[in-house]
Amino acid sequence: MAIDISKNKKYLKYALVPLIIILIILFTSPAMLTSSANRLLMHSKYFEKQAPFTFVIKNKDLKAIQQDDFVLNVKMEGDEIPENIFIEIDGGSVPAYKREYSEFSSHF
């Protein structure tokens, strides 16, 4: 009842094409396969859709002197840039003002 590999060697060329494609994807962008596998393995966990942008904080130092204003400079990167952003602090939200196309700043 064992499989005779010598009879199936002629079909090996058909199995190599998908295997090569999977290896190319694995080496070029492994997150494509691993993130999908994580979602399948943890099927009861809720996965939120990833935002089409990221925040890049432009400030070199995030320290402030007490009772002085602090200016937070943020740059947005990604496919879609939001029109407005708000910074949440202690349960409240502070609007950030648009300086350029993808750069915002907020005063605290």
Phi and psi restraints in degrees (range 20) as a CNS / XPLOR table:
assign (resid 1 and name C) (resid 2 and name N)
       (resid 2 and name CA) (resid 2 and name C) 1.0 -79.7 20.0 2
assign (resid 2 and name N) (resid 2 and name CA)
       (resid 2 and name C) (resid 3 and name N) 1.0 156.4 20.0 2
assign (resid 2 and name C) (resid 3 and name N)
       (resid 3 and name CA) (resid 3 and name C) 1.0 -83.2 20.0 2
assign (resid 3 and name N) (resid 3 and name CA)
       (resid 3 and name C) (resid 4 and name N) 1.0 130.7 20.0 2
assign (resid 3 and name C) (resid 4 and name N)
       (resid 4 and name CA) (resid 4 and name C) 1.0 -88.0 20.0 2
assign (resid 4 and name N) (resid 4 and name CA)
       (resid 4 and name C) (resid 5 and name N) 1.0 106.1 20.0 2
assign (resid 4 and name C) (resid 5 and name N)
       (resid 5 and name CA) (resid 5 and name C) 1.0 -66.7 20.0 2
assign (resid 5 and name N) (resid 5 and name CA)
       (resid 5 and name C) (resid 6 and name N) 1.0 -32.8 20.0 2
assign (resid 5 and name C) (resid 6 and name N)
       (resid 6 and name CA) (resid 6 and name C) 1.0 -63.0 20.0 2
assign (resid 6 and name N) (resid 6 and name CA)
       (resid 6 and name C) (resid 7 and name N) 1.0 -30.9 20.0 2
assign (resid 6 and name C) (resid 7 and name N)
       (resid 7 and name CA) (resid 7 and name C) 1.0 -76.9 20.0 2
assign (resid 7 and name N) (resid 7 and name CA)
       (resid 7 and name C) (resid 8 and name N) 1.0 -23.4 20.0 2
assign (resid 7 and name C) (resid 8 and name N)
       (resid 8 and name CA) (resid 8 and name C) 1.0 -99.0 20.0 2
assign (resid 8 and name N) (resid 8 and name CA)
       (resid 8 and name C) (resid 9 and name N) 1.0 4.8 20.0 2
assign (resid 8 and name C) (resid 9 and name N)
       (resid 9 and name CA) (resid 9 and name C) 1.0 -63.1 20.0 2
assign (resid 9 and name N) (resid 9 and name CA)
       (resid 9 and name C) (resid 10 and name N) 1.0 -30.5 20.0 2
assign (resid 9 and name C) (resid 10 and name N)
       (resid 10 and name CA) (resid 10 and name C) 1.0 -67.0 20.0 2
assign (resid 10 and name N) (resid 10 and name CA)
       (resid 10 and name C) (resid 11 and name N) 1.0 -22.6 20.0 2
assign (resid 10 and name C) (resid 11 and name N)
       (resid 11 and name CA) (resid 11 and name C) 1.0 -90.6 20.0 2
assign (resid 11 and name N) (resid 11 and name CA)
       (resid 11 and name C) (resid 12 and name N) 1.0 -4.2 20.0 2
assign (resid 11 and name C) (resid 12 and name N)
       (resid 12 and name CA) (resid 12 and name C) 1.0 -63.2 20.0 2
assign (resid 12 and name N) (resid 12 and name CA)
       (resid 12 and name C) (resid 13 and name N) 1.0 -33.5 20.0 2
assign (resid 12 and name C) (resid 13 and name N)
       (resid 13 and name CA) (resid 13 and name C) 1.0 -63.4 20.0 2
assign (resid 13 and name N) (resid 13 and name CA)
       (resid 13 and name C) (resid 14 and name N) 1.0 -29.3 20.0 2
assign (resid 13 and name C) (resid 14 and name N)
       (resid 14 and name CA) (resid 14 and name C) 1.0 -75.4 20.0 2
assign (resid 14 and name N) (resid 14 and name CA)
       (resid 14 and name C) (resid 15 and name N) 1.0 -28.3 20.0 2
assign (resid 14 and name C) (resid 15 and name N)
       (resid 15 and name CA) (resid 15 and name C) 1.0 -81.0 20.0 2
assign (resid 15 and name N) (resid 15 and name CA)
       (resid 15 and name C) (resid 16 and name N) 1.0 -24.8 20.0 2
assign (resid 15 and name C) (resid 16 and name N)
       (resid 16 and name CA) (resid 16 and name C) 1.0 -69.6 20.0 2
assign (resid 16 and name N) (resid 16 and name CA)
       (resid 16 and name C) (resid 17 and name N) 1.0 -36.4 20.0 2
assign (resid 16 and name C) (resid 17 and name N)
       (resid 17 and name CA) (resid 17 and name C) 1.0 -60.7 20.0 2
assign (resid 17 and name N) (resid 17 and name CA)
       (resid 17 and name C) (resid 18 and name N) 1.0 -53.1 20.0 2
assign (resid 17 and name C) (resid 18 and name N)
       (resid 18 and name CA) (resid 18 and name C) 1.0 -63.7 20.0 2
assign (resid 18 and name N) (resid 18 and name CA)
       (resid 18 and name C) (resid 19 and name N) 1.0 -34.5 20.0 2
assign (resid 18 and name C) (resid 19 and name N)
       (resid 19 and name CA) (resid 19 and name C) 1.0 -64.8 20.0 2
assign (resid 19 and name N) (resid 19 and name CA)
       (resid 19 and name C) (resid 20 and name N) 1.0 -41.6 20.0 2
assign (resid 19 and name C) (resid 20 and name N)
       (resid 20 and name CA) (resid 20 and name C) 1.0 -65.2 20.0 2
assign (resid 20 and name N) (resid 20 and name CA)
       (resid 20 and name C) (resid 21 and name N) 1.0 -41.2 20.0 2
assign (resid 20 and name C) (resid 21 and name N)
       (resid 21 and name CA) (resid 21 and name C) 1.0 -62.3 20.0 2
assign (resid 21 and name N) (resid 21 and name CA)
       (resid 21 and name C) (resid 22 and name N) 1.0 -43.8 20.0 2
assign (resid 21 and name C) (resid 22 and name N)
       (resid 22 and name CA) (resid 22 and name C) 1.0 -63.1 20.0 2
assign (resid 22 and name N) (resid 22 and name CA)
       (resid 22 and name C) (resid 23 and name N) 1.0 -41.4 20.0 2
assign (resid 22 and name C) (resid 23 and name N)
       (resid 23 and name CA) (resid 23 and name C) 1.0 -65.4 20.0 2
assign (resid 23 and name N) (resid 23 and name CA)
       (resid 23 and name C) (resid 24 and name N) 1.0 -39.3 20.0 2
assign (resid 23 and name C) (resid 24 and name N)
       (resid 24 and name CA) (resid 24 and name C) 1.0 -63.4 20.0 2
assign (resid 24 and name N) (resid 24 and name CA)
       (resid 24 and name C) (resid 25 and name N) 1.0 -44.8 20.0 2
assign (resid 24 and name C) (resid 25 and name N)
       (resid 25 and name CA) (resid 25 and name C) 1.0 -63.2 20.0 2
assign (resid 25 and name N) (resid 25 and name CA)
       (resid 25 and name C) (resid 26 and name N) 1.0 -40.8 20.0 2
assign (resid 25 and name C) (resid 26 and name N)
       (resid 26 and name CA) (resid 26 and name C) 1.0 -63.0 20.0 2
assign (resid 26 and name N) (resid 26 and name CA)
       (resid 26 and name C) (resid 27 and name N) 1.0 -38.7 20.0 2
assign (resid 26 and name C) (resid 27 and name N)
       (resid 27 and name CA) (resid 27 and name C) 1.0 -84.0 20.0 2
assign (resid 27 and name N) (resid 27 and name CA)
       (resid 27 and name C) (resid 28 and name N) 1.0 -28.6 20.0 2
assign (resid 27 and name C) (resid 28 and name N)
       (resid 28 and name CA) (resid 28 and name C) 1.0 -84.0 20.0 2
assign (resid 28 and name N) (resid 28 and name CA)
       (resid 28 and name C) (resid 29 and name N) 1.0 -43.4 20.0 2
assign (resid 28 and name C) (resid 29 and name N)
       (resid 29 and name CA) (resid 29 and name C) 1.0 -144.6 20.0 2
assign (resid 29 and name N) (resid 29 and name CA)
       (resid 29 and name C) (resid 30 and name N) 1.0 84.6 20.0 2
assign (resid 29 and name C) (resid 30 and name N)
       (resid 30 and name CA) (resid 30 and name C) 1.0 -65.8 20.0 2
assign (resid 30 and name N) (resid 30 and name CA)
       (resid 30 and name C) (resid 31 and name N) 1.0 -22.2 20.0 2
assign (resid 30 and name C) (resid 31 and name N)
       (resid 31 and name CA) (resid 31 and name C) 1.0 -65.1 20.0 2
assign (resid 31 and name N) (resid 31 and name CA)
       (resid 31 and name C) (resid 32 and name N) 1.0 -26.5 20.0 2
assign (resid 31 and name C) (resid 32 and name N)
       (resid 32 and name CA) (resid 32 and name C) 1.0 -62.0 20.0 2
assign (resid 32 and name N) (resid 32 and name CA)
       (resid 32 and name C) (resid 33 and name N) 1.0 -41.1 20.0 2
assign (resid 32 and name C) (resid 33 and name N)
       (resid 33 and name CA) (resid 33 and name C) 1.0 -83.7 20.0 2
assign (resid 33 and name N) (resid 33 and name CA)
       (resid 33 and name C) (resid 34 and name N) 1.0 -40.0 20.0 2
assign (resid 33 and name C) (resid 34 and name N)
       (resid 34 and name CA) (resid 34 and name C) 1.0 -71.7 20.0 2
assign (resid 34 and name N) (resid 34 and name CA)
       (resid 34 and name C) (resid 35 and name N) 1.0 -37.9 20.0 2
assign (resid 34 and name C) (resid 35 and name N)
       (resid 35 and name CA) (resid 35 and name C) 1.0 -68.0 20.0 2
assign (resid 35 and name N) (resid 35 and name CA)
       (resid 35 and name C) (resid 36 and name N) 1.0 -37.9 20.0 2
assign (resid 35 and name C) (resid 36 and name N)
       (resid 36 and name CA) (resid 36 and name C) 1.0 -66.7 20.0 2
assign (resid 36 and name N) (resid 36 and name CA)
       (resid 36 and name C) (resid 37 and name N) 1.0 -39.9 20.0 2
assign (resid 36 and name C) (resid 37 and name N)
       (resid 37 and name CA) (resid 37 and name C) 1.0 -65.5 20.0 2
assign (resid 37 and name N) (resid 37 and name CA)
       (resid 37 and name C) (resid 38 and name N) 1.0 -39.1 20.0 2
assign (resid 37 and name C) (resid 38 and name N)
       (resid 38 and name CA) (resid 38 and name C) 1.0 -61.9 20.0 2
assign (resid 38 and name N) (resid 38 and name CA)
       (resid 38 and name C) (resid 39 and name N) 1.0 -39.8 20.0 2
assign (resid 38 and name C) (resid 39 and name N)
       (resid 39 and name CA) (resid 39 and name C) 1.0 -65.3 20.0 2
assign (resid 39 and name N) (resid 39 and name CA)
       (resid 39 and name C) (resid 40 and name N) 1.0 -36.8 20.0 2
assign (resid 39 and name C) (resid 40 and name N)
       (resid 40 and name CA) (resid 40 and name C) 1.0 -71.4 20.0 2
assign (resid 40 and name N) (resid 40 and name CA)
       (resid 40 and name C) (resid 41 and name N) 1.0 -40.0 20.0 2
assign (resid 40 and name C) (resid 41 and name N)
       (resid 41 and name CA) (resid 41 and name C) 1.0 -72.3 20.0 2
assign (resid 41 and name N) (resid 41 and name CA)
       (resid 41 and name C) (resid 42 and name N) 1.0 -34.4 20.0 2
assign (resid 41 and name C) (resid 42 and name N)
       (resid 42 and name CA) (resid 42 and name C) 1.0 -107.0 20.0 2
assign (resid 42 and name N) (resid 42 and name CA)
       (resid 42 and name C) (resid 43 and name N) 1.0 60.9 20.0 2
assign (resid 42 and name C) (resid 43 and name N)
       (resid 43 and name CA) (resid 43 and name C) 1.0 -66.8 20.0 2
assign (resid 43 and name N) (resid 43 and name CA)
       (resid 43 and name C) (resid 44 and name N) 1.0 -21.9 20.0 2
assign (resid 43 and name C) (resid 44 and name N)
       (resid 44 and name CA) (resid 44 and name C) 1.0 -87.5 20.0 2
assign (resid 44 and name N) (resid 44 and name CA)
       (resid 44 and name C) (resid 45 and name N) 1.0 -7.3 20.0 2
assign (resid 44 and name C) (resid 45 and name N)
       (resid 45 and name CA) (resid 45 and name C) 1.0 -89.3 20.0 2
assign (resid 45 and name N) (resid 45 and name CA)
       (resid 45 and name C) (resid 46 and name N) 1.0 141.5 20.0 2
assign (resid 45 and name C) (resid 46 and name N)
       (resid 46 and name CA) (resid 46 and name C) 1.0 -85.6 20.0 2
assign (resid 46 and name N) (resid 46 and name CA)
       (resid 46 and name C) (resid 47 and name N) 1.0 127.9 20.0 2
assign (resid 46 and name C) (resid 47 and name N)
       (resid 47 and name CA) (resid 47 and name C) 1.0 -110.5 20.0 2
assign (resid 47 and name N) (resid 47 and name CA)
       (resid 47 and name C) (resid 48 and name N) 1.0 119.7 20.0 2
assign (resid 47 and name C) (resid 48 and name N)
       (resid 48 and name CA) (resid 48 and name C) 1.0 -79.8 20.0 2
assign (resid 48 and name N) (resid 48 and name CA)
       (resid 48 and name C) (resid 49 and name N) 1.0 145.0 20.0 2
assign (resid 48 and name C) (resid 49 and name N)
       (resid 49 and name CA) (resid 49 and name C) 1.0 -64.9 20.0 2
assign (resid 49 and name N) (resid 49 and name CA)
       (resid 49 and name C) (resid 50 and name N) 1.0 134.6 20.0 2
assign (resid 49 and name C) (resid 50 and name N)
       (resid 50 and name CA) (resid 50 and name C) 1.0 -73.7 20.0 2
assign (resid 50 and name N) (resid 50 and name CA)
       (resid 50 and name C) (resid 51 and name N) 1.0 138.0 20.0 2
assign (resid 50 and name C) (resid 51 and name N)
       (resid 51 and name CA) (resid 51 and name C) 1.0 -66.7 20.0 2
assign (resid 51 and name N) (resid 51 and name CA)
       (resid 51 and name C) (resid 52 and name N) 1.0 148.2 20.0 2
assign (resid 51 and name C) (resid 52 and name N)
       (resid 52 and name CA) (resid 52 and name C) 1.0 -82.6 20.0 2
assign (resid 52 and name N) (resid 52 and name CA)
       (resid 52 and name C) (resid 53 and name N) 1.0 16.3 20.0 2
assign (resid 52 and name C) (resid 53 and name N)
       (resid 53 and name CA) (resid 53 and name C) 1.0 -148.1 20.0 2
assign (resid 53 and name N) (resid 53 and name CA)
       (resid 53 and name C) (resid 54 and name N) 1.0 163.3 20.0 2
assign (resid 53 and name C) (resid 54 and name N)
       (resid 54 and name CA) (resid 54 and name C) 1.0 -132.2 20.0 2
assign (resid 54 and name N) (resid 54 and name CA)
       (resid 54 and name C) (resid 55 and name N) 1.0 154.2 20.0 2
assign (resid 54 and name C) (resid 55 and name N)
       (resid 55 and name CA) (resid 55 and name C) 1.0 -93.7 20.0 2
assign (resid 55 and name N) (resid 55 and name CA)
       (resid 55 and name C) (resid 56 and name N) 1.0 133.7 20.0 2
assign (resid 55 and name C) (resid 56 and name N)
       (resid 56 and name CA) (resid 56 and name C) 1.0 -122.4 20.0 2
assign (resid 56 and name N) (resid 56 and name CA)
       (resid 56 and name C) (resid 57 and name N) 1.0 114.8 20.0 2
assign (resid 56 and name C) (resid 57 and name N)
       (resid 57 and name CA) (resid 57 and name C) 1.0 -80.1 20.0 2
assign (resid 57 and name N) (resid 57 and name CA)
       (resid 57 and name C) (resid 58 and name N) 1.0 123.9 20.0 2
assign (resid 57 and name C) (resid 58 and name N)
       (resid 58 and name CA) (resid 58 and name C) 1.0 -87.6 20.0 2
assign (resid 58 and name N) (resid 58 and name CA)
       (resid 58 and name C) (resid 59 and name N) 1.0 -17.9 20.0 2
assign (resid 58 and name C) (resid 59 and name N)
       (resid 59 and name CA) (resid 59 and name C) 1.0 -65.2 20.0 2
assign (resid 59 and name N) (resid 59 and name CA)
       (resid 59 and name C) (resid 60 and name N) 1.0 136.4 20.0 2
assign (resid 59 and name C) (resid 60 and name N)
       (resid 60 and name CA) (resid 60 and name C) 1.0 -77.4 20.0 2
assign (resid 60 and name N) (resid 60 and name CA)
       (resid 60 and name C) (resid 61 and name N) 1.0 -35.8 20.0 2
assign (resid 60 and name C) (resid 61 and name N)
       (resid 61 and name CA) (resid 61 and name C) 1.0 -126.3 20.0 2
assign (resid 61 and name N) (resid 61 and name CA)
       (resid 61 and name C) (resid 62 and name N) 1.0 129.5 20.0 2
assign (resid 61 and name C) (resid 62 and name N)
       (resid 62 and name CA) (resid 62 and name C) 1.0 -101.9 20.0 2
assign (resid 62 and name N) (resid 62 and name CA)
       (resid 62 and name C) (resid 63 and name N) 1.0 29.8 20.0 2
assign (resid 62 and name C) (resid 63 and name N)
       (resid 63 and name CA) (resid 63 and name C) 1.0 -103.1 20.0 2
assign (resid 63 and name N) (resid 63 and name CA)
       (resid 63 and name C) (resid 64 and name N) 1.0 147.7 20.0 2
assign (resid 63 and name C) (resid 64 and name N)
       (resid 64 and name CA) (resid 64 and name C) 1.0 -135.9 20.0 2
assign (resid 64 and name N) (resid 64 and name CA)
       (resid 64 and name C) (resid 65 and name N) 1.0 152.3 20.0 2
assign (resid 64 and name C) (resid 65 and name N)
       (resid 65 and name CA) (resid 65 and name C) 1.0 -85.8 20.0 2
assign (resid 65 and name N) (resid 65 and name CA)
       (resid 65 and name C) (resid 66 and name N) 1.0 137.6 20.0 2
assign (resid 65 and name C) (resid 66 and name N)
       (resid 66 and name CA) (resid 66 and name C) 1.0 -59.4 20.0 2
assign (resid 66 and name N) (resid 66 and name CA)
       (resid 66 and name C) (resid 67 and name N) 1.0 138.6 20.0 2
assign (resid 66 and name C) (resid 67 and name N)
       (resid 67 and name CA) (resid 67 and name C) 1.0 72.1 20.0 2
assign (resid 67 and name N) (resid 67 and name CA)
       (resid 67 and name C) (resid 68 and name N) 1.0 4.7 20.0 2
assign (resid 67 and name C) (resid 68 and name N)
       (resid 68 and name CA) (resid 68 and name C) 1.0 -104.1 20.0 2
assign (resid 68 and name N) (resid 68 and name CA)
       (resid 68 and name C) (resid 69 and name N) 1.0 154.4 20.0 2
assign (resid 68 and name C) (resid 69 and name N)
       (resid 69 and name CA) (resid 69 and name C) 1.0 -70.2 20.0 2
assign (resid 69 and name N) (resid 69 and name CA)
       (resid 69 and name C) (resid 70 and name N) 1.0 145.1 20.0 2
assign (resid 69 and name C) (resid 70 and name N)
       (resid 70 and name CA) (resid 70 and name C) 1.0 -121.6 20.0 2
assign (resid 70 and name N) (resid 70 and name CA)
       (resid 70 and name C) (resid 71 and name N) 1.0 129.4 20.0 2
assign (resid 70 and name C) (resid 71 and name N)
       (resid 71 and name CA) (resid 71 and name C) 1.0 -107.4 20.0 2
assign (resid 71 and name N) (resid 71 and name CA)
       (resid 71 and name C) (resid 72 and name N) 1.0 121.3 20.0 2
assign (resid 71 and name C) (resid 72 and name N)
       (resid 72 and name CA) (resid 72 and name C) 1.0 -102.1 20.0 2
assign (resid 72 and name N) (resid 72 and name CA)
       (resid 72 and name C) (resid 73 and name N) 1.0 121.3 20.0 2
assign (resid 72 and name C) (resid 73 and name N)
       (resid 73 and name CA) (resid 73 and name C) 1.0 -105.8 20.0 2
assign (resid 73 and name N) (resid 73 and name CA)
       (resid 73 and name C) (resid 74 and name N) 1.0 126.7 20.0 2
assign (resid 73 and name C) (resid 74 and name N)
       (resid 74 and name CA) (resid 74 and name C) 1.0 -128.7 20.0 2
assign (resid 74 and name N) (resid 74 and name CA)
       (resid 74 and name C) (resid 75 and name N) 1.0 138.8 20.0 2
assign (resid 74 and name C) (resid 75 and name N)
       (resid 75 and name CA) (resid 75 and name C) 1.0 -116.5 20.0 2
assign (resid 75 and name N) (resid 75 and name CA)
       (resid 75 and name C) (resid 76 and name N) 1.0 139.3 20.0 2
assign (resid 75 and name C) (resid 76 and name N)
       (resid 76 and name CA) (resid 76 and name C) 1.0 -101.8 20.0 2
assign (resid 76 and name N) (resid 76 and name CA)
       (resid 76 and name C) (resid 77 and name N) 1.0 135.3 20.0 2
assign (resid 76 and name C) (resid 77 and name N)
       (resid 77 and name CA) (resid 77 and name C) 1.0 -128.1 20.0 2
assign (resid 77 and name N) (resid 77 and name CA)
       (resid 77 and name C) (resid 78 and name N) 1.0 142.1 20.0 2
assign (resid 77 and name C) (resid 78 and name N)
       (resid 78 and name CA) (resid 78 and name C) 1.0 145.6 20.0 2
assign (resid 78 and name N) (resid 78 and name CA)
       (resid 78 and name C) (resid 79 and name N) 1.0 -172.1 20.0 2
assign (resid 78 and name C) (resid 79 and name N)
       (resid 79 and name CA) (resid 79 and name C) 1.0 -76.8 20.0 2
assign (resid 79 and name N) (resid 79 and name CA)
       (resid 79 and name C) (resid 80 and name N) 1.0 -37.9 20.0 2
assign (resid 79 and name C) (resid 80 and name N)
       (resid 80 and name CA) (resid 80 and name C) 1.0 -124.3 20.0 2
assign (resid 80 and name N) (resid 80 and name CA)
       (resid 80 and name C) (resid 81 and name N) 1.0 124.6 20.0 2
assign (resid 80 and name C) (resid 81 and name N)
       (resid 81 and name CA) (resid 81 and name C) 1.0 -103.4 20.0 2
assign (resid 81 and name N) (resid 81 and name CA)
       (resid 81 and name C) (resid 82 and name N) 1.0 126.7 20.0 2
assign (resid 81 and name C) (resid 82 and name N)
       (resid 82 and name CA) (resid 82 and name C) 1.0 -70.0 20.0 2
assign (resid 82 and name N) (resid 82 and name CA)
       (resid 82 and name C) (resid 83 and name N) 1.0 154.1 20.0 2
assign (resid 82 and name C) (resid 83 and name N)
       (resid 83 and name CA) (resid 83 and name C) 1.0 -72.0 20.0 2
assign (resid 83 and name N) (resid 83 and name CA)
       (resid 83 and name C) (resid 84 and name N) 1.0 -41.7 20.0 2
assign (resid 83 and name C) (resid 84 and name N)
       (resid 84 and name CA) (resid 84 and name C) 1.0 -131.1 20.0 2
assign (resid 84 and name N) (resid 84 and name CA)
       (resid 84 and name C) (resid 85 and name N) 1.0 146.5 20.0 2
assign (resid 84 and name C) (resid 85 and name N)
       (resid 85 and name CA) (resid 85 and name C) 1.0 -132.1 20.0 2
assign (resid 85 and name N) (resid 85 and name CA)
       (resid 85 and name C) (resid 86 and name N) 1.0 153.6 20.0 2
assign (resid 85 and name C) (resid 86 and name N)
       (resid 86 and name CA) (resid 86 and name C) 1.0 -128.6 20.0 2
assign (resid 86 and name N) (resid 86 and name CA)
       (resid 86 and name C) (resid 87 and name N) 1.0 140.2 20.0 2
assign (resid 86 and name C) (resid 87 and name N)
       (resid 87 and name CA) (resid 87 and name C) 1.0 -101.4 20.0 2
assign (resid 87 and name N) (resid 87 and name CA)
       (resid 87 and name C) (resid 88 and name N) 1.0 125.6 20.0 2
assign (resid 87 and name C) (resid 88 and name N)
       (resid 88 and name CA) (resid 88 and name C) 1.0 -92.5 20.0 2
assign (resid 88 and name N) (resid 88 and name CA)
       (resid 88 and name C) (resid 89 and name N) 1.0 126.8 20.0 2
assign (resid 88 and name C) (resid 89 and name N)
       (resid 89 and name CA) (resid 89 and name C) 1.0 -136.1 20.0 2
assign (resid 89 and name N) (resid 89 and name CA)
       (resid 89 and name C) (resid 90 and name N) 1.0 123.2 20.0 2
assign (resid 89 and name C) (resid 90 and name N)
       (resid 90 and name CA) (resid 90 and name C) 1.0 50.0 20.0 2
assign (resid 90 and name N) (resid 90 and name CA)
       (resid 90 and name C) (resid 91 and name N) 1.0 43.7 20.0 2
assign (resid 90 and name C) (resid 91 and name N)
       (resid 91 and name CA) (resid 91 and name C) 1.0 84.1 20.0 2
assign (resid 91 and name N) (resid 91 and name CA)
       (resid 91 and name C) (resid 92 and name N) 1.0 -9.2 20.0 2
assign (resid 91 and name C) (resid 92 and name N)
       (resid 92 and name CA) (resid 92 and name C) 1.0 -108.2 20.0 2
assign (resid 92 and name N) (resid 92 and name CA)
       (resid 92 and name C) (resid 93 and name N) 1.0 162.7 20.0 2
assign (resid 92 and name C) (resid 93 and name N)
       (resid 93 and name CA) (resid 93 and name C) 1.0 -120.6 20.0 2
assign (resid 93 and name N) (resid 93 and name CA)
       (resid 93 and name C) (resid 94 and name N) 1.0 138.0 20.0 2
assign (resid 93 and name C) (resid 94 and name N)
       (resid 94 and name CA) (resid 94 and name C) 1.0 -115.2 20.0 2
assign (resid 94 and name N) (resid 94 and name CA)
       (resid 94 and name C) (resid 95 and name N) 1.0 127.0 20.0 2
assign (resid 94 and name C) (resid 95 and name N)
       (resid 95 and name CA) (resid 95 and name C) 1.0 -71.5 20.0 2
assign (resid 95 and name N) (resid 95 and name CA)
       (resid 95 and name C) (resid 96 and name N) 1.0 146.0 20.0 2
assign (resid 95 and name C) (resid 96 and name N)
       (resid 96 and name CA) (resid 96 and name C) 1.0 -103.5 20.0 2
assign (resid 96 and name N) (resid 96 and name CA)
       (resid 96 and name C) (resid 97 and name N) 1.0 137.6 20.0 2
assign (resid 96 and name C) (resid 97 and name N)
       (resid 97 and name CA) (resid 97 and name C) 1.0 -95.8 20.0 2
assign (resid 97 and name N) (resid 97 and name CA)
       (resid 97 and name C) (resid 98 and name N) 1.0 136.7 20.0 2
assign (resid 97 and name C) (resid 98 and name N)
       (resid 98 and name CA) (resid 98 and name C) 1.0 -75.9 20.0 2
assign (resid 98 and name N) (resid 98 and name CA)
       (resid 98 and name C) (resid 99 and name N) 1.0 124.2 20.0 2
assign (resid 98 and name C) (resid 99 and name N)
       (resid 99 and name CA) (resid 99 and name C) 1.0 -96.0 20.0 2
assign (resid 99 and name N) (resid 99 and name CA)
       (resid 99 and name C) (resid 100 and name N) 1.0 -45.3 20.0 2
assign (resid 99 and name C) (resid 100 and name N)
       (resid 100 and name CA) (resid 100 and name C) 1.0 -136.2 20.0 2
assign (resid 100 and name N) (resid 100 and name CA)
       (resid 100 and name C) (resid 101 and name N) 1.0 -167.4 20.0 2
assign (resid 100 and name C) (resid 101 and name N)
       (resid 101 and name CA) (resid 101 and name C) 1.0 -52.9 20.0 2
assign (resid 101 and name N) (resid 101 and name CA)
       (resid 101 and name C) (resid 102 and name N) 1.0 -49.4 20.0 2
assign (resid 101 and name C) (resid 102 and name N)
       (resid 102 and name CA) (resid 102 and name C) 1.0 -124.0 20.0 2
assign (resid 102 and name N) (resid 102 and name CA)
       (resid 102 and name C) (resid 103 and name N) 1.0 14.5 20.0 2
assign (resid 102 and name C) (resid 103 and name N)
       (resid 103 and name CA) (resid 103 and name C) 1.0 -115.0 20.0 2
assign (resid 103 and name N) (resid 103 and name CA)
       (resid 103 and name C) (resid 104 and name N) 1.0 135.8 20.0 2
assign (resid 103 and name C) (resid 104 and name N)
       (resid 104 and name CA) (resid 104 and name C) 1.0 -128.2 20.0 2
assign (resid 104 and name N) (resid 104 and name CA)
       (resid 104 and name C) (resid 105 and name N) 1.0 157.4 20.0 2
assign (resid 104 and name C) (resid 105 and name N)
       (resid 105 and name CA) (resid 105 and name C) 1.0 -142.1 20.0 2
assign (resid 105 and name N) (resid 105 and name CA)
       (resid 105 and name C) (resid 106 and name N) 1.0 150.2 20.0 2
assign (resid 105 and name C) (resid 106 and name N)
       (resid 106 and name CA) (resid 106 and name C) 1.0 -138.9 20.0 2
assign (resid 106 and name N) (resid 106 and name CA)
       (resid 106 and name C) (resid 107 and name N) 1.0 139.5 20.0 2
assign (resid 106 and name C) (resid 107 and name N)
       (resid 107 and name CA) (resid 107 and name C) 1.0 -104.5 20.0 2
assign (resid 107 and name N) (resid 107 and name CA)
       (resid 107 and name C) (resid 108 and name N) 1.0 134.0 20.0 2
